[in-house]
Amino acid sequence: MDFKKALELYNEKKRLMRAYGHMMGVMSYDSETAAPKNSVNGRADTYAVMSEITYKLRVNEESEKVLEVLYENKESLDKITRKEVELARESIEKMKKIPMEEIVAFSKISAEAQNAWVEAKNNSDYSIFEPYLEKIVAFNRRTASLVAPEKDPYDYLLDNFEKGLTSEQLDNFFSKIRSALVPLIHRIIEKGDVIRTDFMSRNCPIEKQREFSDYLMQVLKINRDDCTIGETEHPFTTNFNKHDVRITTHYHEDLLVSNMYSVIHEGGHALYELNTGDDLYGSELDNGTSMGIHEAQSRFYENIIGRSEAFVSLIFPKVKKLFPEQFKDVSEREFYLAVNKAEPSLIRTEADELTYSLHIMVRYELEKKMIRGEIAVKDIPSEWNRLYKEYLGVDVPDDKHGVLQDMHWSGGMLGYFPSYALGSAYGAQIVESMKKDLDIEKLVRENRIDRITEWLTERIYKYGKLIDPAEAIQNACGAEFDPDFYINYLTEKYSKIYGL
């Protein structure tokens, strides 16, 4: 096969794969936002068929030959196609080690598992979800043993979400974070100022909250012709290309702030995808480089920007306008302090910045033990409850507010959770670098968050998957990742808030 023919076949197959991926993505989004409960079996069957088709498109003699020819002539390829070919070769090498029937079966199980998770959560009954998690853990274990038998199985899973990440690195990272932040949490509990929060659970009509969501998207300068807001049980963002990004939220009448920060968090994910380079459009590189870098963007906008005094000052007049009765006796300062209150809690997505990483540590420890076979799936709830008591000092009342609160495991995403803590730490280092070029507080107060997004676009977003996570941090910070920035950021912020 000559180079010209190989390139022609590669582009043709890439076009097909993107089309199938688009269709499966739309099905997945629909399943989370609109599909009726009883649609799960039909959808699972369709996933199985589509998984078989896409497996056969990727793993075959012709595809391997095409990639071999292109790789041998990679100096003749443009930089985008060259990177695509490198990533495709890695992907196929992994995929061909896993029997097709196992991948097909797993695609069906994961579709069914998501419905089971919703039912289990709504009924606060882990036993409904347990048999599905058993199969999901077994598949992940099996995949790790087939693809990388020489590696720790959990390290293999981590690498899928954050290239090069290992449990040894995470052990060191979490140990450092915990030793620095737990004493600060204890100081706040013992000596910190009392923060008023009685107004946080006042009833706010959902229709008005939807209007508030639209306003927040305007503040973030997100083009609504390219990005929509859906509603789901557990908020997420999905992207099909830079002109079709979809975020979701969940409304609670008595938790306005939950939706507020859900929209800002998912909006951060969206901004990354919406600002990938035009030159990457239609390629396999037109999305975020890793989940850690992705979560850095979502948690940067949610916390570093969204919980800042400048941001609260910007949006609080709108809060007062939409919910005049609910916030008539609340000052801007009280609102700012309330959205930053540090207090050990049950729910990860509602957690404050300071205690958030402790929630991730619980999930990290459980995932490691599950994948390494050190704990049975049936024992996860009791171990979850024990760790929440040990790490956060809280008692878990039921499965809904404990082990069933997150959707990630139902989608097979074991190894994902550490990305949230890493992303938080990445964001703290990125903002220190950004301060050298921008007056962030002034820009936020003047409703010019687009300038902040432009800075991030130039250093991270526009490159998509052309760069790896380490390069993204180097581009933004001019240095390697250093978790001390995260520790210093939280220590300074919360010492000031609590007058320590």
C-alpha positions in Angstrom: 0.0 0.0 0.0 1.4 3.4 -1.0 1.3 6.5 1.1 -1.3 8.3 -0.9 -3.7 5.3 -0.7 -3.1 4.9 3.0 -3.9 8.6 3.6 -7.1 8.3 1.6 -8.3 5.2 3.5 -7.4 6.8 6.8 -9.4 9.9 6.2 -12.4 7.8 4.9 -12.3 5.6 8.0 -11.9 8.6 10.3 -15.0 10.2 8.8 -17.0 7.0 9.4 -15.7 6.7 13.0 -16.6 10.3 13.8 -20.1 9.8 12.5 -20.7 6.6 14.5 -19.2 8.3 17.6 -21.5 11.3 17.1 -24.5 9.0 16.9 -23.6 7.1 20.0 -22.9 10.3 21.8 -26.3 11.7 21.0 -27.9 8.4 22.2 -26.0 8.7 25.4 -27.0 12.3 25.9 -30.6 11.5 25.2 -30.5 8.6 27.7 -29.5 11.0 30.4 -31.8 13.8 29.6 -35.0 12.8 27.8 -35.4 9.0 27.2 -38.1 7.2 29.1 -37.1 4.7 31.8 -38.2 1.7 29.8 -36.2 2.6 26.8 -33.0 1.1 28.3 -33.2 -2.4 26.8 -33.7 -1.2 23.2 -30.9 1.4 23.7 -28.5 -1.2 25.2 -29.1 -3.5 22.2 -28.3 -0.6 19.8 -25.1 0.3 21.8 -24.0 -3.4 21.4 -24.5 -3.3 17.7 -22.8 0.0 17.3 -19.9 -1.1 19.5 -19.4 -4.2 17.2 -19.4 -2.0 14.1 -16.9 0.5 15.5 -14.6 -2.3 16.8 -14.5 -3.9 13.4 -13.8 -0.5 11.8 -10.8 0.0 14.1 -9.4 -3.4 14.6 -8.6 -5.1 11.3 -5.7 -5.9 9.0 -6.3 -3.0 6.7 -6.5 -0.4 9.4 -3.3 -1.6 11.0 -1.5 -1.5 7.6 -2.8 2.0 6.9 -1.5 3.2 10.2 1.8 1.4 9.7 2.3 3.1 6.3 1.4 6.5 7.6 3.6 6.1 10.7 6.6 5.1 8.6 6.0 8.3 6.5 5.0 10.5 9.4 7.4 13.3 8.4 5.2 13.8 5.3 2.1 14.3 7.4 0.9 17.6 8.8 1.2 17.9 12.6 -2.5 17.2 13.2 -2.6 14.0 11.2 0.8 12.9 12.6 -0.6 13.2 16.2 -3.8 11.5 15.2 -1.9 8.5 13.8 0.3 8.2 16.9 -2.8 8.2 19.1 -4.7 5.8 16.8 -1.8 3.3 16.9 -1.8 3.4 20.7 -5.6 2.9 20.8 -5.6 0.0 18.4 -2.8 -1.7 20.1 -4.9 -1.7 23.3 -8.2 -2.5 21.7 -7.0 -5.5 19.7 -5.9 -7.2 23.0 -9.5 -7.1 24.2 -11.9 -9.6 22.5 -14.6 -7.8 20.5 -17.4 -9.8 22.2 -16.2 -8.5 25.6 -16.3 -4.9 24.5 -19.8 -5.4 23.0 -21.1 -7.0 26.1 -19.7 -4.2 28.3 -21.3 -1.5 26.1 -24.7 -3.1 26.8 -24.0 -3.6 30.5 -22.9 0.1 31.0 -26.1 1.3 29.3 -28.2 -0.9 31.6 -26.1 0.1 34.6 -26.9 3.8 34.2 -30.6 3.1 34.5 -30.0 0.8 37.4 -28.0 3.5 39.2 -30.7 6.1 38.8 -33.3 3.6 40.2 -31.0 2.6 43.0 -30.3 6.2 43.9 -34.0 7.2 43.8 -34.7 4.3 46.1 -31.6 4.6 48.2 -30.9 0.9 47.6 -27.4 -0.1 46.7 -28.4 -3.7 46.1 -30.2 -2.6 42.8 -26.9 -1.3 41.4 -24.5 -3.8 43.0 -24.7 -6.6 40.4 -24.0 -4.1 37.6 -21.0 -2.7 39.5 -19.7 -6.2 39.9 -19.7 -6.7 36.1 -18.1 -3.2 35.6 -15.3 -3.9 38.0 -14.7 -7.3 36.5 -14.5 -5.9 33.0 -12.1 -3.1 34.0 -9.9 -5.7 35.9 -10.0 -8.0 32.9 -9.1 -5.2 30.5 -6.1 -4.1 32.5 -4.8 -7.7 32.7 -5.1 -8.1 28.9 -3.8 -4.8 27.8 -1.1 -4.1 30.4 -0.4 -7.2 32.4 2.9 -5.8 33.6 1.2 -2.8 35.2 -0.7 -2.3 38.4 -4.3 -2.6 37.1 -5.4 0.6 38.8 -2.5 2.5 37.2 -3.7 1.3 33.8 -7.1 2.8 34.5 -5.6 6.1 35.7 -3.5 6.4 32.6 -6.7 6.3 30.5 -7.8 9.5 32.0 -4.5 11.3 32.8 -1.6 10.0 30.7 1.3 8.9 32.8 -0.5 9.2 36.2 0.2 6.4 38.7 -1.2 5.5 42.1 2.2 6.1 43.6 2.1 9.7 42.4 -1.4 10.1 43.7 -0.5 8.6 47.1 2.1 11.3 47.5 -0.2 14.0 46.2 -3.1 13.1 48.5 -0.8 12.6 51.5 0.7 16.1 51.0 -2.8 17.6 50.5 -4.3 15.9 53.5 -1.4 16.7 55.9 -1.6 20.4 55.0 -5.4 20.9 54.8 -6.8 18.7 57.6 -5.2 20.9 60.3 -6.6 24.0 58.6 -10.0 22.4 58.6 -9.7 21.7 62.3 -8.6 25.3 63.0 -11.7 26.6 61.2 -14.0 24.2 63.1 -12.5 25.2 66.4 -11.8 28.9 66.0 -13.3 30.1 62.8 -15.9 32.9 62.5 -19.5 31.7 62.3 -20.9 32.1 58.8 -24.6 32.7 58.2 -26.2 30.2 55.8 -29.9 30.1 56.8 -30.9 31.7 53.5 -29.2 29.1 51.4 -32.1 26.6 51.6 -35.0 29.0 50.8 -37.4 28.0 48.1 -36.4 29.4 44.7 -38.9 28.5 41.8 -37.3 26.3 39.2 -38.5 28.5 36.3 -36.6 31.4 37.8 -33.6 29.2 38.3 -33.7 28.4 34.6 -33.6 32.1 33.9 -30.7 32.4 36.2 -28.8 29.6 34.4 -29.3 31.5 31.1 -27.8 34.6 32.8 -24.8 32.7 34.0 -24.1 31.4 30.5 -24.2 35.1 29.3 -21.7 36.0 32.1 -19.4 33.2 31.0 -19.7 34.5 27.4 -20.8 31.1 26.1 -22.4 31.3 22.7 -25.8 29.6 23.0 -25.9 28.8 19.3 -23.1 26.4 20.1 -24.0 25.2 23.6 -27.3 24.2 25.3 -28.4 23.4 28.8 -30.2 20.2 29.5 -31.5 18.7 32.8 -30.4 15.4 34.3 -30.0 13.5 37.5 -26.2 14.1 37.7 -24.8 17.1 35.8 -22.3 16.5 33.0 -21.0 18.0 29.8 -20.8 16.3 26.4 -19.3 17.5 23.2 -19.6 16.4 19.6 -17.6 19.3 18.1 -16.8 22.9 18.9 -20.2 24.0 17.6 -22.2 21.4 19.5 -21.4 21.2 23.2 -24.1 20.4 25.7 -24.0 21.0 29.4 -26.6 19.8 31.9 -27.7 20.7 35.4 -30.1 19.5 38.1 -32.6 21.9 39.8 -33.5 21.7 43.5 -36.1 24.3 44.6 -34.4 24.6 48.0 -30.8 24.7 46.6 -30.3 27.6 44.3 -26.5 27.6 44.7 -26.3 23.9 43.7 -27.6 24.8 40.2 -25.6 28.0 40.1 -22.2 26.2 40.6 -23.3 23.3 38.5 -23.8 25.6 35.5 -20.5 27.4 36.1 -18.7 24.1 36.5 -20.1 22.5 33.4 -19.7 25.9 31.7 -15.9 25.6 32.3 -15.9 22.3 30.6 -17.8 23.8 27.7 -15.4 26.8 27.3 -12.5 24.3 26.8 -14.3 22.5 24.1 -15.8 25.6 22.4 -12.3 27.1 22.1 -10.3 24.3 20.6 -8.6 25.5 17.5 -10.5 25.8 14.2 -7.6 23.9 12.6 -8.6 20.9 14.8 -12.2 20.9 13.7 -13.1 17.5 12.3 -10.0 15.8 13.5 -9.5 13.4 16.4 -7.8 16.1 18.4 -10.6 18.6 18.8 -11.3 18.0 22.5 -9.5 18.2 25.8 -6.2 16.6 26.3 -7.0 14.9 29.6 -9.7 14.7 32.3 -7.3 16.4 34.8 -6.8 19.4 32.5 -10.6 19.4 31.8 -11.4 19.4 35.5 -8.9 22.2 35.9 -11.1 24.3 33.7 -14.4 23.4 35.3 -13.2 23.9 38.8 -11.2 27.0 37.9 -14.4 28.7 36.7 -16.6 27.2 39.5 -14.3 28.0 42.4 -11.4 30.3 41.6 -13.6 32.6 39.5 -17.2 31.7 40.6 -16.6 31.8 44.4 -14.5 35.0 44.3 -15.6 38.3 45.8 -15.5 39.9 42.4 -17.8 37.3 40.8 -20.3 37.4 43.7 -20.3 41.2 43.3 -21.1 40.8 39.6 -23.9 38.4 39.8 -25.5 39.2 43.2 -27.7 42.0 41.8 -29.2 39.4 39.4 -29.8 37.1 42.4 -31.7 39.8 44.2 -33.7 40.7 41.1 -34.8 37.1 40.3 -35.4 36.1 44.0 -36.2 39.3 45.8 -38.1 37.8 48.7 -35.7 34.9 49.3 -32.6 37.3 49.5 -34.2 40.6 50.8 -32.3 40.3 54.1 -29.0 39.0 52.6 -26.0 41.2 51.8 -23.5 40.6 49.1 -20.9 39.9 51.8 -23.1 37.4 53.5 -23.7 35.6 50.2 -20.0 35.5 49.4 -19.2 34.0 52.8 -22.0 31.5 52.5 -20.9 30.1 49.2 -17.4 29.7 50.6 -18.3 28.2 54.0 -15.9 25.3 54.8 -17.6 22.4 56.5 -17.3 18.7 56.3 -20.3 17.4 54.4 -21.9 14.3 52.7 -22.2 15.3 49.0 -19.1 15.8 46.8 -20.8 18.1 44.3 -22.0 20.4 47.1 -18.6 20.4 48.9 -16.6 23.5 49.6 -13.1 24.0 48.1 -11.3 23.2 51.3 -12.9 19.8 52.1 -13.5 18.8 48.5 -10.3 16.7 48.0 -11.2 14.6 51.0 -14.3 13.4 49.1 -12.0 12.5 46.2 -9.7 10.6 48.5 -12.6 8.4 49.7 -13.4 7.4 46.1 -9.7 7.0 45.2 -9.1 4.5 48.1 -12.2 2.5 47.2 -11.4 2.3 43.5 -7.9 1.1 44.2 -9.2 -1.6 46.5 -12.0 -2.7 44.1 -9.7 -3.0 41.1 -6.9 -4.7 43.1 -9.4 -7.2 44.6 -8.8 -6.0 48.1 -12.5 -5.3 48.8 -15.6 -7.0 47.5 -18.2 -4.9 45.7 -20.9 -5.9 48.2 -18.8 -4.2 51.0 -18.3 -0.9 49.2 -21.2 0.9 51.1 -19.9 0.0 54.5 -16.3 1.0 53.6 -17.6 4.2 52.0 -19.4 5.1 55.3 -16.3 4.2 57.4 -14.0 6.4 55.3 -16.4 9.3 55.4 -16.4 9.1 59.1 -12.6 8.9 59.2 -11.8 11.5 56.6 -14.7 14.0 57.1 -16.1 13.1 60.5 -19.7 12.8 59.1 -22.1 9.9 59.4 -23.7 8.7 56.1 -27.4 8.3 56.7 -28.3 6.2 53.6 -27.0 5.0 50.2 -28.5 7.9 48.3 -26.4 10.4 50.2 -23.4 8.0 50.3 -22.2 5.4 47.8 -24.9 6.2 45.2 -24.4 9.9 44.9 -22.1 9.8 41.8 -22.9 8.4 38.4 -19.3 7.7 37.3 -19.0 4.0 38.2 -22.2 3.2 36.3 -20.5 4.4 33.2 -17.5 2.3 33.8 -15.3 5.3 34.7 -13.1 3.8 37.4 -9.9 5.9 37.6 -11.7 9.2 36.8 -12.2 10.7 40.3 -8.6 11.7 41.0 -8.9 14.1 38.0 -11.1 16.3 40.1 -8.5 16.8 42.8 -5.7 17.1 40.3 -7.7 19.6 38.3 -8.3 21.7 41.4 -4.6 21.8 42.0 -3.8 22.5 38.4 -6.2 25.5 38.5 -4.5 27.0 41.5 -1.2 27.0 39.8 -2.6 28.3 36.5 -4.3 31.3 38.2 -0.9 32.3 39.8 0.6 32.4 36.3 -2.4 34.2 34.9 -2.1 37.0 37.5 1.2 38.0 35.9 -0.6 39.1 32.8 -4.2 39.9 33.8 -6.0 41.9 36.6 -8.4 39.0 37.1 -10.5 40.7 39.8 -11.0 43.8 37.6 -11.9 41.8 34.6 -14.5 39.8 36.5 -16.1 42.8 38.2 -16.4 44.5 34.7 -18.0 41.3 33.3 -15.1 40.6 31.0 -14.5 36.9 31.7 -14.0 36.4 28.0 -10.5 38.0 28.5 -9.7 35.2 31.0 -10.9 32.6 28.5 -8.8 34.1 25.8 -5.7 33.7 28.0 -6.5 30.1 28.6 -7.3 29.5 24.9 -3.9 30.8 23.8 -2.1 28.5 26.3 -4.3 25.4 26.5 -7.7 25.3 24.8 -6.7 25.9 21.1 -4.3 22.9 21.2 -6.8 20.3 22.1 -5.1 16.9 22.1 -2.1 18.1 20.2 -0.4 18.5 23.6 -0.4 16.2 26.6 -1.3 17.3 30.2 2.3 18.1 31.2 2.7 20.3 28.2 -0.6 22.1 28.9 0.7 22.9 32.4 4.0 24.0 31.1 2.4 26.2 28.5 0.1 27.9 31.1 2.6 28.1 34.0 6.0 28.0 32.5 6.9 25.2 35.0 6.0 21.6 35.9 3.0 20.8 38.1 3.5 21.8 41.8 0.7 21.0 44.3 2.1 23.6 46.7 0.2 26.3 44.7 -3.0 24.6 45.6 -2.1 24.3 49.3 -1.1 28.0 49.4 -4.2 29.1 47.6 -6.6 27.4 50.0 -4.6 28.4 53.1 -4.6 32.0 52.1 -8.2 32.2 51.0 -9.7 30.4 54.0 -7.5 32.0 56.6 -8.7 35.3 55.3 -12.4 34.2 55.2 -12.3 32.9 58.7 -10.0 35.5 60.3 -7.3 33.0 61.3 
